Amino acid sequence: MAAGAPSHPYRLIVFDFDGTLVDSQAGIVHCMAAGFAAVGLPAPEAGAVRRVVGLSLELAIARLLPDAAGDAVAPAAAAYREAFLAWRADPAFHEPLFEGVAETLERLDRPEVLLGIATGKNLRGLSASLERHGLRHRFTTLQTPDHSPSKPHPGMLQRAMNEVGCYPDETVLIGDTTFDIEMAQNAGTVSLGVSWGYHDPEELRAAGARGVLAEMAELPERLATLAGELS
């Protein structure tokens, strides 16, 4: 257990993964290009790819494909996954944590608080990344599109709460995209955005985030004040 984290009323803190805890942008853009190449299409612009990070892979690809290429979703997704496995095996693979993530998770890790993840990444990829960073032991619940609908559907967040026995008013979601914030809204939980991810702070606030963190180290203190603002 970490010492020194301020008290707060939330029993379950759920994080998005890509763009919130880890900087995976380069790999996602690279693998998306490989997926499109496999179906004979030019790579989507990096900016367009960033806009769909957080959705399940198939839904993200469907949003990026031209309207007439709907039948390319499944083969493009399969090629993306193959490219990701090859990329992860490359000695040059680099998917760093954002600054302050490891230290903040340690501060939040207390007996009365449960940590979780809700991500568009599949469970295999998520588990591999958590193991690589030595973080698997921090999280009680891992939610992915393997067993729930894609964000912004509330299913992943609802499943996390059901697994650990928490109610919406005891839960907070931390994410970097409007898909995260809308998922929290749909599940009846409060949410905070982060400023270093894929969607702009103004978009996150407009979607319903109660605030946007400038750095991860702010989170423990922000949680301590959040409930009072809502009462």
N, C-alpha and C positions, 0 to 999 in steps of 0.2 A: 504494500500500500504506500502511496506517495503522501508526504506530509506537506502541509501548507496550502492546500487548495481550499478556497472559500466554500462555505456551505451553500447549498441551493436545494430547491424542492424536487428536482427532476431525478427520477429513479432510472430512466432509460434515455441515453443520449445516442442517437443514431446518426452516423456519418455517411455521406456519399463517399465514393472512393476516387475515381479519376477526376482530377481538377480540384479536389478538395483536400485529400490526403497525399496523393502522389501526382507528380508531373509526368504524365504519360502521353503528352501531346505528340511528340515526334513519332513514337511508335504507332499511335492510332492513325495519323495521317499517312505514314508509310504503308501500313497494312491495308488501309482503305484503298490506296492507289493500286496495290497488288490485287485486291478483290475486283476492282473495276477492270483492270487489265485482263483478268481471267475471262471476263465476259465480253471483251472487245470494245470497251468503252474508255474514254480518256479519264484520267484521274480527276476527281472533284477538287475544287479549290480548297486550300487549307482552311480558309475562313468558313466555308460552308460545312466542312467536317466538324470544326469546333462547335458550330451551332447545334449539332445533333448528338454530341457526346452526352451520355447520361441515359439515352434511350436504349432499349434492347438493340442488339446488333441488327436484326432483321428490320426492325422499324426504322432505325437510323439509315440503313442502306435504301430502304423504300423511299424515304424522304429525299435522298440525294439523287436517285435515279430519274432519268427522264420519264414522263408519263407513259410512254409507249414501251418501256422496258421492265414492266412489272414482273415478267417471268424470269428476270435475271436475279431477283432478290436471293433466292436460295443458293444458286451456284456462286454468286459474289460473296455471300456470307461464308460459305464453305472455304472459298479461296482466302478470305480474310483470316479465318482461323488457322489455316495452314501457314500463312505468312507470319502470323503472330507466334506460332510455335517455333518456327525457324528463327525469327527475330530474337525470341527469348533465349534460344540456345546459342546465339552468337556471343563470343567473348566480349564484344563491344556493347552489349545490351546495357542500357542505363535507364532506369525508371525511378528517379530519386523522390524521396519524401520532400514535401515542402518544408520550408524553415519552421522550426518550432513544433512540428507535429509530434515527434517521438516524446519530447519533453512534456507537451501538453497532455498527451494521452496518459503519461505516467502520473501527472498531477491529478487527473480526473479519476484514476483507477482506485476506487475506494470500496469497502465492503458493501456500502448501501447504494452504490451506483453501478448500473450495468451499461456496457458499451456495445453498440451494434453497428453494422454496415448494411446499407441498402444501395445497390449499384446496378447499372446496366451491364456490367461485366459478368461473364458466366462464372459459375462456382469454381471451376478448375483454374481459370486464370486468376481469380481473386485469391484463392488459397495459395497458389504458387507465389504471388506477390507478397502476401502477408508473411509467409514463411521466410522469404528472402530478406525481408526487413526485420524479422524477429518480433513480429507484432501479433501473431495468431492468438497468443495467450491473453491478449487484452480484450478480445471481443467474445461476448457470450452468444450473440446471434448474428448470422450472416445471411442476408437476403439477396437473391439474384433472380434474373428472369427464368432460371431453370424451373422454378416452381411457382412463380407469380407473374401476373401481367406486367408489362413495361410501365415505368413512370410515364405520365403523372397519375396513373391508376393508384389508388391507395393500398393495393394488395400487399406489397412488400412491407410497408410500415405496419399495417394491421397484423400481418403474420408475425412480425418481430414482437409486437406488443403481446399477442396471444402466447407466443413461445415463453416469454419471461413473466407473464402475469401482470402487465402494467396497463394503466388506462391512458387515454389521450392527454389528460391534463397532467400526467406525470412524465410525459415524453416530449423530447425536443429533437428536431431534425436539423442537421448542419449540412448545407450544400452550396454548390456554386452555380447551378442553373435554375431556370424557371421551372423545369420539370421536377426538380427536387422540392421547390417551394410549393408548387401546385399539388404534389403528392401529399405534403404535410397538410395543406388546406383541406384536401379531400378526405384525409384521415382524421381531421379534427385536432391536429396537434400544432403547437407553435413551432416556428422555424427561424433560423438565422442563416444569412448568406455569408459568403466569403468573397473578398474582392479580387483574388488572384486566379480565379477559374475562367470558365468559358463564356459566361454571360455577365453583362455589365451590372454594377451595383444598382443602378436606377431600375433596371428590369427586375431585379430580385425584389426590391422594395415594392414595386408596382404589383408583383405577383403575390405579395403578402408577407414577405420576410419582415420580422420585427426589428431587424437591424442587419448591418453588414460588417463583418470583422475586417479590419485592416491587416491583421496578422493573427495566426493561430494562438499565440500566447495570450491574447485578450480573452479567450473563451471562458476560462474559469470565473473570472470576475464578472463577465457579461452575464453568465448564467445566474450568478448571485443576485443581480439586480433585475433580471427579466421578469420574474414572477410578480415583483412589486409593481411593475409598470402595467401589468395585466389585471391587477386586482381593483 
